[in-house]
Amino acid sequence: MYDFATYDAKGPAPGTLALWERVRREWPGARSLGIYVARNIRGADRLSLHAEGRAVDVVPPSGARDALAEWAREQSGALGIQEVIIYETRRIWTTARSRDGWRTYRGPSRGLRHVHIGQHRRGAGIGPGGYDGAVVAATARNIAEEQGFVWWHGAVLAALAAGLYWQERNQA
């Protein structure tokens, strides 16, 4: 089943930030066009996954477009990916129709030359009532360790991030 976006999350989801970091490590030279933007799907009246901060648009290194898209499809279970769109060649893959493999993408794509990778809420670290604390903590720990912190620094950062998120969400 496809996990549609239903609200403006006001920022990127922690699991999607972790997804981008993984893409960046696996595909040196890849550039992100962004994760969060409060908007509808182009040409539709439904929110984009970007509005929930659950999608990253990636410009792959030269010549790696199809390989990156296939890698994302192969990693879908581990990374909570529900869709991969290659705009330039108008192809789409979704978990909802995974048995169909790559299909023709019929949405707007004129001039777009990136790979869109969208996640389920669980993969993005968002539960029905908000962020999944385990994903927030793991994401903060991974980023902190890459920056030279020890594991408990990551736990402190995750707790602070979760507290700030809930405070902001409750004030909205």
Phi, psi and chi 1 to 4 in degrees:
 res  aa     phi    psi   chi1   chi2   chi3   chi4
   1 MET       -  139.0 -177.2  163.9   79.7      -
   2 TYR   -79.0  135.3 -170.1   87.2      -      -
   3 ASP   -98.7   89.0 -166.4    0.2      -      -
   4 PHE   -69.4  152.5  -70.7   99.3      -      -
   5 ALA   -77.6  142.0      -      -      -      -
   6 THR  -130.7   -7.6   57.7      -      -      -
   7 TYR  -154.0  164.1   69.1   97.9      -      -
   8 ASP   -88.2  113.0  178.1   -5.0      -      -
   9 ALA   -80.8   -9.5      -      -      -      -
  10 LYS    68.8   13.4  -51.8  -77.0 -171.4 -135.4
  11 GLY   168.4  173.9      -      -      -      -
  12 PRO   -71.8  146.4   23.0  -28.7      -      -
  13 ALA   -78.4  148.2      -      -      -      -
  14 PRO   -62.2  -38.1   20.0  -29.8      -      -
  15 GLY   -68.0  -29.2      -      -      -      -
  16 THR   -76.6  -34.0  -49.4      -      -      -
  17 LEU   -62.3  -41.3  -70.7  169.7      -      -
  18 ALA   -66.1  -38.4      -      -      -      -
  19 LEU   -59.7  -47.2  168.2   63.3      -      -
  20 TRP   -60.7  -42.4  164.4 -121.3      -      -
  21 GLU   -61.3  -38.7  -72.9  -58.1  -46.5      -
  22 ARG   -65.7  -44.5  175.8   79.8 -177.6  -87.8
  23 VAL   -60.3  -45.3  168.4      -      -      -
  24 ARG   -59.7  -40.0 -167.1  175.8   60.2   79.0
  25 ARG   -70.9  -42.1  -77.7 -167.3  -51.0  -88.6
  26 GLU   -75.2  -28.0  -63.0  -75.9  -27.2      -
  27 TRP  -126.8   73.3  -60.3   91.5      -      -
  28 PRO   -54.0  135.2  -22.8   32.5      -      -
  29 GLY    95.9   -9.8      -      -      -      -
  30 ALA   -67.4  146.6      -      -      -      -
  31 ARG  -121.8  141.6  -69.2 -176.9  -55.6  114.7
  32 SER   -93.5  134.7  168.6      -      -      -
  33 LEU   -92.1   -1.7  -64.5  178.7      -      -
  34 GLY   129.2  160.9      -      -      -      -
  35 ILE  -114.0  -60.1  -66.3  174.7      -      -
  36 TYR   -97.2  131.8  167.3   79.1      -      -
  37 VAL  -158.7  128.5   61.7      -      -      -
  38 ALA   -79.4   97.9      -      -      -      -
  39 ARG  -158.6  165.6   68.0  167.5  176.3   81.7
  40 ASN   -83.1  165.7  -75.5  -13.9      -      -
  41 ILE   -61.9  138.7  -63.1  168.8      -      -
  42 ARG   -55.1  125.7  -73.3  179.0  178.7   85.5
  43 GLY    78.4   10.8      -      -      -      -
  44 ALA  -132.1  168.9      -      -      -      -
  45 ASP  -107.2   23.6   61.8   -5.1      -      -
  46 ARG  -115.1  144.1  178.6  178.8  -68.8  -81.6
  47 LEU   -62.5  142.1  -78.2  175.6      -      -
  48 SER   -74.8  154.1  164.8      -      -      -
  49 LEU   -60.1  -25.0  -66.0 -179.3      -      -
  50 HIS   -62.2  -29.2  -70.7  -75.0      -      -
  51 ALA   -66.2  -27.9      -      -      -      -
  52 GLU   -95.8    5.8  -76.3 -172.3    4.1      -
  53 GLY    67.4   29.4      -      -      -      -
  54 ARG  -111.7   19.2  -52.4 -166.7  -89.1  131.7
  55 ALA  -143.4  145.5      -      -      -      -
  56 VAL  -125.2  135.0   60.8      -      -      -
  57 ASP  -100.1  122.4  -70.3  -23.5      -      -
  58 VAL  -118.4  127.9  179.5      -      -      -
  59 VAL   -93.1  110.3  176.6      -      -      -
  60 PRO   -74.5  163.2   21.9  -25.9      -      -
  61 PRO   -59.7  155.9  -15.9   24.3      -      -
  62 SER   -50.1  127.1 -179.6      -      -      -
  63 GLY    80.0    1.9      -      -      -      -
  64 ALA  -107.8    8.6      -      -      -      -
  65 ARG   -54.1  -56.2  178.7 -164.2   62.5 -139.8
  66 ASP   -68.0  -37.4  -67.3  -21.0      -      -
  67 ALA   -65.3  -40.8      -      -      -      -
  68 LEU   -63.7  -45.6  168.1   69.6      -      -
  69 ALA   -62.1  -42.0      -      -      -      -
  70 GLU   -66.8  -39.6 -173.9   60.3   25.3      -
  71 TRP   -58.8  -45.8  172.4   86.0      -      -
  72 ALA   -61.2  -41.9      -      -      -      -
  73 ARG   -62.8  -44.2 -173.1 -164.1   63.0   77.6
  74 GLU   -66.3  -29.5  -70.2  170.2   -2.4      -
  75 GLN   -91.8    6.8  -62.1  -62.7  -44.8      -
  76 SER   -56.4  -42.4   63.0      -      -      -
  77 GLY   -65.7  -45.3      -      -      -      -
  78 ALA   -70.7  -32.5      -      -      -      -
  79 LEU  -106.8    5.4  -60.5  175.3      -      -
  80 GLY    67.2   32.3      -      -      -      -
  81 ILE   -84.9  132.3  -65.6  169.0      -      -
  82 GLN  -111.1  -15.2   75.9  171.0   -8.2      -
  83 GLU  -155.9  146.9   67.4 -177.4    8.6      -
  84 VAL  -134.6  125.9 -179.2      -      -      -
  85 ILE  -122.7  128.2  -57.5  171.5      -      -
  86 ILE  -105.2   99.5  -50.8  170.5      -      -
  87 TYR   -64.3  -41.1  -72.3  109.6      -      -
  88 GLU   -60.0  -38.2 -166.8  172.5    0.8      -
  89 THR  -104.8    6.6   58.2      -      -      -
  90 ARG    54.1   52.3  -58.1 -174.2   58.7   78.1
  91 ARG  -121.6  148.0  -68.3 -170.8  -54.1  150.3
  92 ILE  -139.7  145.7 -175.9  170.7      -      -
  93 TRP  -133.1  135.9  174.8   87.8      -      -
  94 THR  -134.8  151.7   62.7      -      -      -
  95 THR   -65.9  -31.7   55.2      -      -      -
  96 ALA   -62.0  -28.6      -      -      -      -
  97 ARG  -129.2   41.2  -67.0 -177.6   53.7 -168.5
  98 SER   -60.8  -31.6   63.6      -      -      -
  99 ARG   -64.6  -23.1  -71.5 -175.4  179.2  162.6
 100 ASP   -80.3   -9.8  -64.3  -21.7      -      -
 101 GLY    67.0 -149.6      -      -      -      -
 102 TRP   -74.6  131.6  -71.0   99.6      -      -
 103 ARG  -120.4  172.1  -53.7 -177.7  -43.6  -85.6
 104 THR   -76.1  128.0  -60.1      -      -      -
 105 TYR   -85.0  126.8  175.0   69.4      -      -
 106 ARG  -106.9    1.5  -57.7 -165.6 -171.0  -71.0
 107 GLY   -81.1  176.6      -      -      -      -
 108 PRO   -62.3  137.5  -12.1   20.6      -      -
 109 SER  -150.6    2.5   64.9      -      -      -
 110 ARG   -53.9  123.5  175.3  176.6  -87.8  156.2
 111 GLY    79.5   -4.6      -      -      -      -
 112 LEU   -86.2  131.8  -60.1  176.3      -      -
 113 ARG  -132.7   49.6  -62.0 -170.7  176.3  -80.8
 114 HIS  -138.1  170.7   63.2  -90.8      -      -
 115 VAL  -106.1  125.1  176.1      -      -      -
 116 HIS   -96.4  127.0  166.9   91.4      -      -
 117 ILE  -122.6  115.1  -54.8  171.2      -      -
 118 GLY  -112.8  145.2      -      -      -      -
 119 GLN  -112.5  155.5  -67.5  178.8  -62.2      -
 120 HIS   -66.8  161.5  -68.7  -73.1      -      -
 121 ARG   -57.5  -41.9  -80.8 -167.6  178.1   93.3
 122 ARG   -63.4  -43.3 -175.2  172.3 -175.7   95.9
 123 GLY   -63.1  -33.6      -      -      -      -
 124 ALA   -80.3   -8.1      -      -      -      -
 125 GLY    85.4   20.8      -      -      -      -
 126 ILE  -113.3  125.5  -58.1  172.2      -      -
 127 GLY   -96.3  176.5      -      -      -      -
 128 PRO   -56.8  -30.9  -18.5   26.1      -      -
 129 GLY  -102.6    8.3      -      -      -      -
 130 GLY   139.8 -154.2      -      -      -      -
 131 TYR   -74.4  144.8  -73.4   93.9      -      -
 132 ASP   -84.0  114.2 -179.6  -27.6      -      -
 133 GLY   -56.6  -35.7      -      -      -      -
 134 ALA   -65.6  -39.6      -      -      -      -
 135 VAL   -70.2  -41.2  172.6      -      -      -
 136 VAL   -59.6  -46.7  172.2      -      -      -
 137 ALA   -64.1  -44.5      -      -      -      -
 138 ALA   -64.2  -41.0      -      -      -      -
 139 THR   -63.8  -48.2  -59.4      -      -      -
 140 ALA   -62.2  -41.3      -      -      -      -
 141 ARG   -62.4  -45.8 -174.4 -177.9   68.9 -119.0
 142 ASN   -61.7  -45.0  -70.0  -16.5      -      -
 143 ILE   -65.8  -43.6  -67.8  169.7      -      -
 144 ALA   -62.0  -42.9      -      -      -      -
 145 GLU   -64.4  -37.5  -73.8  174.4   -6.1      -
 146 GLU   -63.8  -28.7  -78.2 -172.7    9.9      -
 147 GLN   -90.0    3.0  -60.1  -61.0  -42.4      -
 148 GLY    96.5    7.6      -      -      -      -
 149 PHE   -82.7  162.5  -68.4   96.6      -      -
 150 VAL   -90.0  168.4  -67.8      -      -      -
 151 TRP   -55.5  -38.3   71.1  -90.7      -      -
 152 TRP   -72.9  -22.5   63.4  -90.5      -      -
 153 HIS   -62.9  -40.9  -72.6  121.9      -      -
 154 GLY   -61.9  -40.0      -      -      -      -
 155 ALA   -64.1  -41.1      -      -      -      -
 156 VAL   -63.6  -45.4  169.7      -      -      -
 157 LEU   -61.7  -40.1  -70.0  172.7      -      -
 158 ALA   -64.3  -42.7      -      -      -      -
 159 ALA   -63.4  -42.6      -      -      -      -
 160 LEU   -63.9  -43.9  -71.7  172.1      -      -
 161 ALA   -62.5  -44.3      -      -      -      -
 162 ALA   -63.8  -42.4      -      -      -      -
 163 GLY   -62.6  -42.6      -      -      -      -
 164 LEU   -65.4  -40.7  -70.1  171.8      -      -
 165 TYR   -61.0  -49.7  169.3   78.5      -      -
 166 TRP   -65.0  -36.5  -74.9  108.7      -      -
 167 GLN   -63.5  -46.3  179.3 -177.9    9.7      -
 168 GLU   -64.7  -42.6  179.7  179.0  -42.7      -
 169 ARG   -65.1  -38.4 -173.2  164.3  177.9  142.4
 170 ASN   -72.9  -22.7  -71.0  -27.9      -      -
 171 GLN   -83.6  -19.5  -70.6  176.5   -5.3      -
 172 ALA   -75.9      -      -      -      -      -
